[in-house]
Amino acid sequence: MKQFVSFTVVATLLSIVPAFAQVSVDYDHSTQFSQYKTYTWGKVKGRDGLWTDRIQSGIDAQLAAKGWKRVETGGDTTVIAFETTKDQPTMQTFYNGFGGGGFGRWGWGGFGGGGFGTATTTTEDTKVGTLVVDVFDSKSHKLVWRGKESNDLSNNASHNEKHLTQNLAKMFRKFPPS
């Protein structure tokens, strides 16, 4: 019985724990990032005006921490950021028991009596947000760096904002590339 309870707890936790954020970075390895000290915003697009401001402020903070200065025009680089959201189907399976009987010491049924019980699977849509941050060389208009993060979104704006801050910190951890 103890193993059954442990299995049920683990299965339940796995079904309700959200996916971890995915953060990735790529850049032009031939670019000398030491030549860049300033940036100008090209465009920022969030899902609404509140998120546009949060995204821009978060990126400004990360770049300032790296010694880059924001200028209104004529920056060494141009930064463009855009966020998209989509619904992603997620399957959740819940079990109502494993029956009794003699499958080894666990008593899960199967061999020698009992059964596996029933499982119910439902599909729910999970809203996933993706933020892409591009840094272009302002003179050549060449993309020199791209950061991307995807994360499950909740209905709690404060929770989502906290994750945005954490994910931007991960994105810019090794910025600028050496």
C-alpha positions in Angstrom: 0.0 0.0 0.0 2.9 2.3 0.8 4.3 2.0 -2.7 0.9 2.6 -4.2 0.6 5.9 -2.3 4.1 6.9 -3.3 3.4 6.2 -6.9 0.1 8.1 -6.8 1.8 11.1 -5.2 4.6 11.1 -7.8 2.1 10.7 -10.7 0.0 13.5 -9.4 2.9 15.9 -8.9 4.2 15.2 -12.4 0.8 16.0 -13.9 0.5 19.4 -12.2 4.1 20.7 -12.3 4.5 23.2 -15.2 7.2 22.8 -17.8 10.4 24.5 -17.1 11.3 27.5 -19.2 13.5 27.0 -22.2 16.1 29.6 -22.9 18.5 29.5 -25.9 21.1 31.9 -27.3 22.9 32.0 -30.6 25.2 34.6 -32.1 27.6 35.3 -35.0 30.9 33.8 -33.8 32.9 36.2 -36.1 31.4 39.3 -34.5 33.7 41.3 -32.1 31.2 42.3 -29.5 33.7 44.5 -27.7 33.1 47.1 -30.4 29.6 47.6 -29.2 28.8 49.9 -26.3 25.4 51.5 -27.2 22.1 50.3 -28.5 18.9 51.8 -29.9 15.5 50.2 -29.7 14.1 49.2 -33.1 10.9 47.7 -32.0 9.3 46.0 -29.0 6.1 44.0 -29.3 4.5 42.3 -26.3 1.0 40.8 -26.1 -0.2 44.2 -24.8 1.2 47.6 -23.7 1.9 46.4 -20.2 4.0 43.5 -21.4 5.7 45.6 -24.0 6.9 47.9 -21.2 7.9 45.0 -19.0 9.9 43.4 -21.8 11.7 46.6 -22.7 12.5 47.5 -19.1 13.8 44.0 -18.4 16.1 44.0 -21.4 17.3 47.6 -20.6 18.2 46.4 -17.1 20.2 43.4 -18.5 22.1 45.5 -21.0 22.8 48.2 -18.5 24.2 45.6 -16.2 26.6 44.6 -19.0 27.8 48.1 -19.4 25.8 48.9 -22.6 24.1 52.3 -22.8 20.7 53.0 -24.4 20.6 55.9 -26.8 17.6 57.2 -28.6 19.2 57.2 -32.1 22.5 56.1 -33.6 23.4 53.2 -31.3 26.1 50.7 -32.3 23.4 48.1 -32.3 19.6 47.9 -32.7 17.5 45.7 -30.4 14.2 44.2 -31.5 12.1 42.1 -29.2 8.8 40.4 -29.8 6.6 38.1 -27.8 4.1 35.6 -29.2 1.7 33.3 -27.3 0.0 30.1 -28.4 -2.1 27.4 -26.9 -0.4 24.1 -26.7 -2.4 21.0 -26.0 -1.3 19.1 -22.8 -2.5 15.6 -21.9 -3.1 14.8 -18.3 -3.7 11.2 -17.1 -5.2 10.4 -13.7 -5.4 6.9 -12.3 -8.1 5.7 -9.8 -6.2 2.7 -8.5 -4.2 -0.4 -9.4 -6.4 -3.1 -7.9 -5.2 -5.7 -5.4 -3.5 -9.0 -5.9 -0.2 -10.4 -6.4 2.2 -8.6 -8.8 5.3 -9.0 -6.7 5.5 -7.2 -3.3 3.8 -4.1 -4.6 0.4 -5.7 -4.9 -0.5 -3.9 -8.1 -2.6 -6.7 -9.5 -2.1 -8.1 -12.9 -0.6 -11.5 -12.2 -2.7 -13.5 -9.8 -5.7 -11.3 -9.5 -6.9 -7.8 -9.3 -6.3 -5.3 -12.1 -4.8 -2.0 -13.0 -7.9 0.1 -12.3 -8.9 2.8 -14.8 -7.1 5.8 -16.2 -8.7 9.0 -17.4 -6.9 11.2 -19.9 -7.9 14.7 -20.6 -6.5 17.3 -23.0 -6.1 20.9 -21.8 -4.7 23.9 -23.6 -1.6 25.4 -21.9 -0.8 29.0 -23.0 2.9 29.2 -23.9 4.7 32.5 -24.3 7.8 32.9 -26.5 10.1 36.0 -26.4 12.7 36.5 -29.1 15.3 39.2 -28.6 17.5 40.2 -31.6 20.5 42.4 -31.7 21.6 43.8 -35.0 24.7 45.7 -36.0 23.3 49.1 -36.8 25.7 49.8 -39.7 25.5 46.5 -41.6 22.0 45.6 -40.4 23.3 42.1 -39.8 21.8 39.9 -37.0 24.7 39.3 -34.5 22.9 37.9 -31.5 19.6 36.2 -30.7 18.1 35.1 -27.4 14.9 33.1 -27.1 12.8 32.0 -24.2 9.6 30.0 -23.9 7.6 29.5 -20.8 4.2 28.3 -19.8 2.0 31.2 -18.8 -0.3 31.3 -15.9 -3.3 33.6 -15.2 -1.2 35.4 -12.6 0.5 38.4 -14.1 3.0 38.8 -11.1 4.0 35.1 -11.6 4.6 35.6 -15.3 6.5 38.8 -14.7 8.8 37.1 -12.2 9.5 34.3 -14.8 10.2 37.0 -17.4 12.8 38.6 -15.1 14.4 35.2 -14.3 14.5 34.1 -18.0 16.0 37.4 -19.2 18.8 36.9 -16.6 19.5 33.4 -18.0 19.3 34.7 -21.5 21.9 37.5 -20.9 24.1 35.5 -18.5 26.9 35.2 -21.0 26.2 38.4 -22.9 28.1 39.8 -24.7 29.8 36.7 -26.0 33.6 36.9 -25.8 
